[in-house]
């Protein structure tokens, strides 16, 4: 994360944008330094974590 310029409004999560994407590894680095994972989890620069939204196993479709 570059500290010389602030291209990302840290207060507005909707305006964050990707600065590096690694879909083959399942994560994207955002302009505020947060890492967003494909399973919807997030890791923030301050160390806080947003757990992924997981669907209960009972709701998963089963192939017949």
N, C-alpha and C positions, 0 to 999 in steps of 0.2 A: 504494500500500500504506500503510495507516494504522499509524503507529508507537505510537499511544496505547493500543491494546489488542491482545492476542494471541488472536485467535479461531481460530487454526490451529496445530495441533501440527506444527511444521516437521520434527520427527524421525520422524513417521509419515506416509508418503506416502499410505497408504490412507485416512486421515482428512481429507485436504485436500478443500475444497469450492469450488465455483465462486462467484466474486463478480461476474463480468461474463462474459457469453457473446455471441459474435458469430458465429453459425453461417454467416451469409452471407459472412463473410470467412475462416472456417475456423479460428478460434482462441477459446480460453477462458482468462480470467485466474483463477487460483486464489488462495485466501486467503493463501498464503505468498509471493505475488508471482511465482510461476512462470506461464509461458504455455504452454498445451498446444495443439498444432496438430492438426487433423483427420487428418493423415497419421501420427499417433502420435509425432511429434517434440516435444521440450520445450526451453524456454529458461528457465534458472533465474536468480534475482536476482543471484547471484554471477558470472554470465556463462558458467557451464558449460552445455553443450549435450548433450541426449540425441538422437542421430540417429533419424530415423523408421525403422520396420521396413518394409522394402520387399520385395515378392515379386519373385523373379527373373522376367525376361520370358518365359523358357521355361515357367513355370508358369501364366501368365495364360491364361484361356480365350479361344478365338478363335471368333467367330461364323461359322457356315458359310453 
